[in-house]
Amino acid sequence: MPEDKKKEKVLHARISQDLEEQIRKEAGSLGVSVSNLVRNILSNTFDLVENIVTDSADISRSARRRSASPVDGTRPSGPVAPDPVSESGRVVAWQEAIMNLNAVCSQCNTILEKGSRAAIAVVEGTGPRPALCLTCLKEITHEDQNRSDNNE
């Protein structure tokens, strides 16, 4: 075995007896060692924190956009389409998808959990792509449908 593989570090931590029992029970039910379970938990926690930071930045950007509404505080009536220009370019279309990461709806700030259905922007250029919850996607669809009905 190469020397680099043997250089893994051992981390000791004090935990309560209840937590130890819970970890042992969970490891047993998953069929993994306690060591592997704890290692995976710690590794996944860093990914989760990164997702939370990303989500927070998305919420902040959305809140700044909303605070730029008219001075009198009035909001347009009816559904409002999301900003058609993302940081990377114009939104060409919306594609329904199953989320692989947590995100925030760019329209209403709903948290879009990993595994849930949402819509992702197809944008011109590269870079971040806004996401929409299905409720906001339906509002856009109805708005576009009403426009075509009125033009006939």
N, C-alpha and C positions, 0 to 999 in steps of 0.2 A: 504494500500500500504506500503511495507517495507520502512524503513528509507533510505536505500542505494539508492533506485530508486529516491528519492526526492533530493538527493545530487548532481544532475547535476548542472554544473556551467553555468552561463550566461556570454557571451562574447560580449562586445560592440565594435564596430568598426566604424570609420568615412569613408563613401564612397560617391562618387559623386552622384548627382541626376540621371545622365544617367545610372550609374551602378545599382542604386536602381530600376529604371524603367525596366532595362533589367532583373534583377533577378525576379522581380514581374511578368513580362510577361512570363518568362520561367517557373516559378512555376505554374502559371495559366494554361499554355499549357500542363504541365505534370500532373496537378491535385494534386499537393502537396502544403503544406504550404511553405511560404518563409523560415521559420525556418528549416524545414526538408530539403529543397533544399540546403541551406547554410551548414547545418551539413553534408549532404552527399558529397557536393563538397569538404569540408575541409578534410573529412575522405578519399575520393578517391584521393585527391592530395598527401597525404602521400604515398599511394600505388604507384602512378605514379612516385614520386620521387625515391622510392625504385627500381622500374623497370629501371629508367634512370641510377641509380648508377650501377645496375647489368649489363645493356647494356654497359656502359662505361668500366667496368672491362673486359667484353668480347672483346670489341674493342681493349683495351690495350693489352690483351693476344695475340690476333690475329696479332696486329702490331708488337709485339716483335718476334713472329714466322717468320713474313715476313722479318724483319730486319736481321734475321739470315741467309739470302740467301748468295750465294757465294760472295767473296770479289770483284770480277770483275764486279758485278752488273748484270750478265747475269741470265736469268731465263729460265727454261726448256721450250721448245716449246710444244704447244698442251695443252689439259686440264690437270690440276694437281689435283690428288685426295687429299682430306684432310688428315691430319696426321692420320694414322690408330690407334694411341694410344691416348686416351683421358686421362684426369687426373685420371680417375677412372679405366681405363682398355682399352682393345682393342675394336675397333668398329667392331661388328659382322655384322650389317646390318643397312640399313636406312629405316625408316617407314614414309610414307607420312602422314601428319596430318594437322589439322587446329590449328593455334597458339592460345593459351588462354592467353599468356603473350607476351609482346614485347621481341624480341631476336635479335641476330646479326648472320648472316651467318658466320660460322667458316672458310669458304673458301675465300669469296670475300668481307666480311664486309657489305653486304647489310642489311639494317634494315628490320627485319621480324616483321611486325605489327600484333598486336592482331587481330585475325579474318582472317588473310591471310593463304594461303597454304604454307607448307614448309615440310622439312623432319627432323625427329629427329633420333639421333643415338641410336641404340640398342647396349649397351656396356656390356662387361663382368664385373661383379662386380656392385658396387653401386656408386652413386655420380653424378656429373653433366653430362649431355648428350649434346654434340654439336648439333647444328642445321644447316641445309643447305637450301639455297633458291632453288627453283625448277630448275633454270638455272644450278646451280652447280650440282644438282642431275642428270640432263639430261646429263651433261658432263661425269659424272662417268658411267652412263648407256651406253653411246656411246663408251666410252673407253673400257669397259668390253665386249661390243658387238663386237668391232673391234678385240680384242684379240681372242675371240672364233672363229671369221671368219678366222683369220690368222692361227689358229691351225688346221683347217680342211684340 
